[in-house]
């Protein structure tokens, strides 16, 4: 249903959570010693065996954790690590060969995302924020990790006057003594101890109040942290560009930090301003509407940034005015008139016949395209299909003028955006990129993942509905599709689409490069999404269908208002799981020859003369980036679940 | 019109009123099990009929056949002059005229109480939103919970939920209301509030068909009682006759067990 209803629900749920927080007394907390005795060493159960068993397991896994941590630290901070390979190649990792003179387009893209993110964060309904208890726990955890890390990590190697590492007879580095090591890591000591002190102050001075009275708003807290991180471009040397237009060359004068200071700072300002605007809009009566608008902009953003900003379309105005514009207007005006006709009261059977005829005509158009009977722009074929679908749902809008106009407005808005986007997508790009694909690195990883989600989600929902449909033909087609796709490895599908798919397409239709593999991802992801959605649909009780039927709702109305909202809500956790999986699976692009994030880390950087064979560092770095993105999505889904009250009925 | 008026229609008056529901030899099978065996009855306009019987006697199945939640396989059903066939247009027409209240309420948990009530008037009856919302609030007033309009069904007690369900059915302005064990899922202290609403509805002249185990309600409100067992109608009669002087042995046995 509409946003305002969702808001009412969310607000009540959040209010309820807050009320719980305010009323619930603190559980009495155990002193640290007793807690450890009980939870780590099995005391208090009255059985010596429990003590032996628990102590053994605690010691064993404690040691395992410590050794893993030590191994990780020694790897990351070893003198042999070439972290400068990552720092110097940041630009390559994120945008690959995107040309220098057009780089502003990349920054504008990031700024658009930042503006939308700021608005969304500002408009977000938040609970009370972080409790002091949680902040104290974080301080203890991170402070402790740092201090333990200083103690655990092996000592630094001694160096000669020329900076080379001193080696012993076995060619192993000679390391300084333990005490020297402790004295050396001043910054880390300070950081760790400061965190521990802050944690202790909060913990011991606030007592039981720490859980209930003091809260720090989470989003401003996060923004400040991000701001501190972004400020590092002003005081930290992030390495040199190694990439210039004629190839991989080392360019000592040109610092990464120097060239990104202004853009990053501006983008951060954009984020802050957008956040404040969002906060301002949140106080308005119509916050729900604004939230809906921002969500719509999010949906448009991938198309706009990818085709309009990053590619800089060259629009041939005379062609647009002579062909595209009349066609778009034709569909908008004639289609709108037809829909107006189809929603008049008392149209009856005639409306259904026209809708079916339109859909059949649209499908015939596709058949004709495959057979090569007559030429027609893809855009027109798609528009006819959309018109058929709109005609099919038109009976739901029969009524007074206001009711009918809803459908007309929807049609006009959708057609306008559709025709503008498709026209722009089909024009050549003014940005000339030296590589085969238009961009690479993290940028392409994100775009492939985002477009896969956008297109596979509706397809998945349709497949799920078809699979649970009463009509055997739909059920069968959908089942066959889902089972076939799920029975084929993704990489096979990717190879097929990147190499062979054009052999199967009619002349004039062509899927190339990134478009082809994105289609493969969409088809693959949709099958899995469909199964997740089906799970949600099956969780809906039969009574809901019976109540809808008894009220006289049509199948379409029942699906739109009753079944899908409830089914999708239940499927949120698996759906987000699928989105995360898709994001990570895009790394298979590296195997089919696309220069994605993984391929640059694994193949491109190790081939540079400066950083020959340096691979581990890059892989660890991209793992961290993949993790941060996936973990954020996972956290967001938890929040969404709480907001929508999944599991509450 | 007082309650005593409503229960003392003469048979002449009854005969002159229109037939609202005609069930003629209705058969229904679940696999090899025959749930309804030639159920024949006619329900008049403004009549309140209570269907009694032990569990598994087919009373819920019968009432659910009347608005096509279950499909009957033999005989004929006509509602307000519309023949119930496989023709979807007839089914749509009948469902618009017949409101139904379920044992498990079946409210839509993801939208507010008011939206539960206005959904069908807006999308099926094509009422403007403002008008539908006014109607929804009036109906909530009528069932005694106007203050719950913006809450979600999950935040209401069982009795309140069932009253919302009645308001939701009434919002379609039906000519007939079907009640399928409306109080069976309720705690004892909430049964009265729902029965009170149903009594008020009966007094207002609504044609009602009620499957229930509430004998007090049946005795007080029903114009006629239909007693079913094993998929058949065993006995039909006005409440005074039914409770004090039943003719069939099976009815006597049922009453001796239940009273």
Interface residues (C-beta under 8 A of the other chain):
Chain A: X1 X5 X8 X9 X12 X345 X396 X398 X399 X400 X402 X403 X541 X543 X544 X546 X547 X549 X550 X551 X552 X553 X554 X557 X561 X562 X565 X566 X569 X648 X649
Chain B: X67 X68 X69 X92 X95 X96 X98 X99 X100 X102 X104 X105 X106 X107 X108 X109 X110 X111 X112 X115 X119 X120 X123 X124 X126 X128 X150 X151 X152 X154 X155 X168 X169 X172
